[in-house]
Every structure is written in structure tokens, then in C-alpha cells.
């Protein structure tokens, strides 16, 4: 059942151009940041990438990137928040791990083979 849900979710996300903004903040601020973005219903969603390092990702629909960046700028006035490069290990979050697999480069001999 989980694999069917994850595939459906990935296919839904693939319909939109998304930008991933990776962030680091003290763990006690993650819920607040998530709440703020949930209140802006269509802008983006927060996922936890690495809970031990308090790294999160903001997945933003491309039409709302400017709005999301303005919200982040405002949040930086309230909480410690830093944009970081994409972490190498995203195994804490199943969706991000699946998206990373989907976007990983493929060897030339497998380029025409559909992904499962």
C-alpha cells in the first residue's frame, strides 16, 4: 500500500514544476515554519530531510517562488534560518528519497527504459 501511495504522490508532484529550497534551523522552530507555510496554502510544503541536523526542505510550485522567498525573508527576522545546499542523504523522508531517485542521472544504456 505504501508504494502505491508514494508512486501516486510522486506522479502528482511531477505535474508541477517545483523548486526545492533546503534550509537548516534549530529543531524547535521547524513546527512554526511548517505552520507558517501551511497558512499560505498554495505556496509550498515543508518536509523534514534530516531531523537530527534539523534540515528541512521547502517544496515550492514555481509560480510561487518569489512569494516563498519573501516569506522566508520575513521568517529570518524571527527565527534562525539558513539556506543550505541539497544534503547528500535524504533518507529520513520517503518522499524526498523517492524524488531523489527519480531525478538521479541514469547510465546511457538505461536512458530509454521507463522508470518503475
Backbone torsions as a table, in degrees:
resi	resn	phi	psi	omega
1	UNK	NA	-40.7	-178.8
2	UNK	-62.0	-42.4	-178.3
3	UNK	-65.3	-35.5	177.5
4	UNK	-65.8	-42.2	178.9
5	UNK	-65.7	-45.3	-177.7
6	UNK	-64.4	-38.9	178.9
7	UNK	-65.6	-43.3	178.4
8	UNK	-61.8	-42.8	179.5
9	UNK	-64.0	-44.4	179.8
10	UNK	-62.0	-42.6	179.2
11	UNK	-64.3	-36.8	177.3
12	UNK	-65.3	-44.1	179.5
13	UNK	-64.1	-35.4	-177.2
14	UNK	-67.1	-18.1	179.3
15	UNK	-68.3	-22.7	-176.9
16	UNK	-113.3	148.7	170.7
17	UNK	-78.9	122.4	-176.7
18	UNK	-119.0	147.3	171.8
19	UNK	-115.9	134.4	178.0
20	UNK	-101.6	124.2	176.9
21	UNK	-114.0	113.4	-177.3
22	UNK	-90.4	136.1	-173.7
23	UNK	-136.4	155.5	174.8
24	UNK	-129.8	135.1	-178.8
25	UNK	-153.1	155.3	173.8
26	UNK	-57.1	141.5	-172.6
27	UNK	-56.9	-29.7	-178.9
28	UNK	-68.3	-10.3	-179.7
29	UNK	-100.7	-8.1	-175.6
30	UNK	-60.9	-46.1	-178.4
31	UNK	-61.3	-40.2	179.0
32	UNK	-63.4	-46.4	180.0
33	UNK	-61.6	-44.0	178.4
34	UNK	-61.0	-43.8	178.8
35	UNK	-59.4	-44.3	-179.9
36	UNK	-59.4	-47.9	-178.7
37	UNK	-70.2	-30.1	175.1
38	UNK	-66.5	-30.3	179.4
39	UNK	-71.9	-22.9	172.9
40	UNK	-98.8	75.2	-164.6
41	UNK	-44.8	-40.0	-171.5
42	UNK	-101.7	-0.8	-173.0
43	UNK	-75.6	-51.8	-177.8
44	UNK	-176.2	174.3	178.0
45	UNK	-126.7	148.4	178.3
46	UNK	-101.4	133.4	173.9
47	UNK	-126.4	145.9	176.1
48	UNK	-86.6	124.8	-179.7
49	UNK	-90.9	-47.2	-179.8
50	UNK	-143.5	104.3	-175.5
51	UNK	-70.5	-26.4	178.4
52	UNK	-70.4	-35.6	179.3
53	UNK	-94.9	0.0	-177.8
54	UNK	55.5	48.4	177.6
55	UNK	-105.5	133.4	-179.6
56	UNK	-128.4	165.4	174.5
57	UNK	-127.8	138.3	173.2
58	UNK	-104.3	115.1	177.4
59	UNK	-94.2	116.2	-172.5
60	UNK	-118.9	131.2	172.2
61	UNK	-66.0	136.3	-172.0
62	UNK	-53.6	-31.4	179.3
63	UNK	-66.2	-18.0	-174.9
64	UNK	-113.8	14.8	-177.5
65	UNK	-60.5	-44.4	-179.9
66	UNK	-63.3	-41.6	178.1
67	UNK	-62.7	-45.9	-179.7
68	UNK	-61.1	-42.4	179.5
69	UNK	-65.6	-35.1	175.7
70	UNK	-66.5	-40.5	177.0
71	UNK	-63.5	-43.7	178.4
72	UNK	-61.2	-42.0	179.0
73	UNK	-61.0	-39.6	177.7
74	UNK	-67.7	-42.6	178.9
75	UNK	-62.1	-33.8	179.9
76	UNK	-64.4	-18.2	175.9
77	UNK	-78.3	-19.3	-175.7
78	UNK	-105.4	-37.8	-174.8
79	UNK	-134.3	152.6	174.6
80	UNK	-67.0	124.0	-175.0
81	UNK	-151.1	126.6	-179.1
82	UNK	-131.6	135.0	173.1
83	UNK	-77.4	137.1	-176.8
84	UNK	-129.2	162.2	173.4
85	UNK	-67.5	161.2	178.4
86	UNK	-58.6	123.5	178.7
87	UNK	-66.2	148.9	-179.7
88	UNK	-70.1	-37.4	-176.7
89	UNK	-107.9	116.8	178.4
90	UNK	-122.9	36.1	-174.8
91	UNK	-76.1	-11.8	178.4
92	UNK	-69.0	-24.6	-175.9
93	UNK	-118.9	116.6	-175.9
94	UNK	-61.8	-38.6	-178.6
95	UNK	-65.4	-46.2	-179.3
96	UNK	-66.8	-35.8	177.1
97	UNK	-63.9	-41.8	178.3
98	UNK	-66.6	-42.7	178.3
99	UNK	-63.6	-37.0	177.8
100	UNK	-64.2	-41.3	177.8
101	UNK	-63.4	-43.0	-178.8
102	UNK	-63.1	-33.7	-176.1
103	UNK	-95.8	-2.4	-179.0
104	UNK	-66.0	142.7	177.5
105	UNK	-62.8	146.6	-179.3
106	UNK	-112.3	148.5	175.1
107	UNK	-60.4	147.2	-176.1
108	UNK	-53.3	-35.3	-177.6
109	UNK	-69.2	-12.9	-179.5
110	UNK	-112.4	6.5	-176.2
111	UNK	-60.4	-35.2	-177.0
112	UNK	-90.7	-3.5	-179.8
113	UNK	-85.6	125.8	179.8
114	UNK	-62.4	143.4	175.3
115	UNK	-75.7	148.8	178.9
116	UNK	-85.7	NA	NA
